[in-house]
Amino acid sequence: MKLIPCPLNGPRPVGEFACLGPAKPMPADDAGPEAWADYAYAEDNPAGPILEWWLHVPSGTMFVAERDTVTDTMIRTLWPADFRAAGGRP
C-alpha cells in the first residue's frame, strides 16, 4: 500500500488524500490579467520533482508535497507557511 507522509498525521494510506494541483507562486498584486490567467490555467507537465497542493481529507489538513512524477514517489512534505516563507519555491 502506498503511504503519503502527512505533516500532521504521519504516514497515511494514499486513499485518504486528494491532490489539488500544482503549487506555484502567485503573481504580484499589480500583475495584469495575462499573468493571472497563466497562474490559474497554464500547467507544465515536467518529468521529475514537482510541488503540489495536497489535502488529507479526514483531518482537512492542506500541505505542499514535492513528488517525483517519474517514479510517483513523495520526496517531502511542507506546511503552507514554509512554502510561502521560501517564496513559493522548494
URKAUR-V708826 format. One record per residue. N is the residue number from 0. RES is the residue in one letter. PHI is phi in degrees with one decimal (none if undefined). PSI is psi as a letter, one per 20 degrees, with the letter a starting at -180 (* if undefined). D_FIRST is the distance of its C-alpha to the first C-alpha in Angstrom with 1 decimal. Layout:
# URKAUR-V708826
n->N res->RES phi->PHI psi->PSI d_first->D_FIRST
n->N res->RES phi->PHI psi->PSI d_first->D_FIRST
This chain:
# URKAUR-V708826
n->0 res->M phi->none psi->p d_first->0.0
n->1 res->K phi->-79.0 psi->p d_first->3.8
n->2 res->L phi->-114.6 psi->q d_first->6.4
n->3 res->I phi->-114.5 psi->p d_first->10.0
n->4 res->P phi->-80.7 psi->n d_first->12.9
n->5 res->C phi->-67.3 psi->p d_first->15.1
n->6 res->P phi->-66.8 psi->h d_first->18.7
n->7 res->L phi->-95.5 psi->g d_first->19.7
n->8 res->N phi->-106.5 psi->i d_first->16.8
n->9 res->G phi->78.6 psi->a d_first->14.9
n->10 res->P phi->-63.8 psi->p d_first->11.1
n->11 res->R phi->-134.4 psi->q d_first->9.7
n->12 res->P phi->-61.7 psi->q d_first->6.8
n->13 res->V phi->-57.1 psi->h d_first->7.9
n->14 res->G phi->-64.8 psi->i d_first->9.6
n->15 res->E phi->-87.1 psi->j d_first->12.0
n->16 res->F phi->-118.7 psi->q d_first->13.5
n->17 res->A phi->-129.9 psi->p d_first->16.1
n->18 res->C phi->-84.8 psi->p d_first->17.4
n->19 res->L phi->-105.4 psi->j d_first->21.2
n->20 res->G phi->112.9 psi->r d_first->22.5
n->21 res->P phi->-66.8 psi->q d_first->24.1
n->22 res->A phi->-101.7 psi->o d_first->25.5
n->23 res->K phi->-143.2 psi->q d_first->28.9
n->24 res->P phi->-65.5 psi->q d_first->32.2
n->25 res->M phi->-75.1 psi->q d_first->34.5
n->26 res->P phi->-64.0 psi->r d_first->37.9
n->27 res->A phi->-61.4 psi->q d_first->41.0
n->28 res->D phi->-56.9 psi->h d_first->42.7
n->29 res->D phi->-95.2 psi->j d_first->45.6
n->30 res->A phi->-67.9 psi->q d_first->43.6
n->31 res->G phi->-81.0 psi->r d_first->44.8
n->32 res->P phi->-60.3 psi->h d_first->43.2
n->33 res->E phi->-65.0 psi->g d_first->42.0
n->34 res->A phi->-65.5 psi->g d_first->39.9
n->35 res->W phi->-70.0 psi->h d_first->38.4
n->36 res->A phi->-64.6 psi->g d_first->37.7
n->37 res->D phi->-62.1 psi->g d_first->36.1
n->38 res->Y phi->-61.5 psi->g d_first->33.9
n->39 res->A phi->-78.5 psi->h d_first->32.9
n->40 res->Y phi->-118.7 psi->h d_first->32.6
n->41 res->A phi->-83.7 psi->p d_first->32.3
n->42 res->E phi->-131.3 psi->p d_first->28.9
n->43 res->D phi->-82.9 psi->r d_first->28.4
n->44 res->N phi->-133.8 psi->m d_first->25.7
n->45 res->P phi->-77.5 psi->q d_first->25.5
n->46 res->A phi->-94.6 psi->p d_first->23.5
n->47 res->G phi->125.0 psi->a d_first->22.0
n->48 res->P phi->-66.5 psi->p d_first->21.5
n->49 res->I phi->-137.4 psi->r d_first->22.1
n->50 res->L phi->-106.8 psi->p d_first->22.3
n->51 res->E phi->-138.0 psi->q d_first->20.9
n->52 res->W phi->-81.4 psi->p d_first->21.3
n->53 res->W phi->-128.8 psi->q d_first->18.2
n->54 res->L phi->-126.4 psi->p d_first->18.4
n->55 res->H phi->-86.2 psi->o d_first->16.4
n->56 res->V phi->-60.8 psi->g d_first->17.7
n->57 res->P phi->-59.8 psi->h d_first->18.0
n->58 res->S phi->-101.8 psi->i d_first->20.1
n->59 res->G phi->73.1 psi->k d_first->21.6
n->60 res->T phi->-85.5 psi->o d_first->21.0
n->61 res->M phi->-99.3 psi->q d_first->21.6
n->62 res->F phi->-155.6 psi->r d_first->21.1
n->63 res->V phi->-104.6 psi->p d_first->21.2
n->64 res->A phi->-120.9 psi->q d_first->18.4
n->65 res->E phi->-97.2 psi->o d_first->19.3
n->66 res->R phi->-125.9 psi->p d_first->16.9
n->67 res->D phi->-87.6 psi->o d_first->17.6
n->68 res->T phi->-73.9 psi->i d_first->18.1
n->69 res->V phi->-77.3 psi->g d_first->18.4
n->70 res->T phi->-100.1 psi->i d_first->15.1
n->71 res->D phi->54.1 psi->l d_first->13.3
n->72 res->T phi->-115.1 psi->q d_first->12.5
n->73 res->M phi->-81.8 psi->p d_first->13.6
n->74 res->I phi->-88.6 psi->g d_first->16.8
n->75 res->R phi->-165.2 psi->r d_first->17.9
n->76 res->T phi->-125.1 psi->q d_first->18.7
n->77 res->L phi->-131.5 psi->q d_first->22.2
n->78 res->W phi->-71.4 psi->q d_first->24.1
n->79 res->P phi->-54.3 psi->h d_first->26.3
n->80 res->A phi->-63.7 psi->h d_first->29.4
n->81 res->D phi->-69.1 psi->h d_first->28.4
n->82 res->F phi->-64.1 psi->g d_first->27.8
n->83 res->R phi->-67.8 psi->h d_first->31.2
n->84 res->A phi->-63.4 psi->h d_first->32.9
n->85 res->A phi->-86.6 psi->j d_first->31.9
n->86 res->G phi->74.8 psi->k d_first->33.6
n->87 res->G phi->77.4 psi->j d_first->30.5
n->88 res->R phi->-129.2 psi->q d_first->29.6
n->89 res->P phi->-65.2 psi->* d_first->27.1
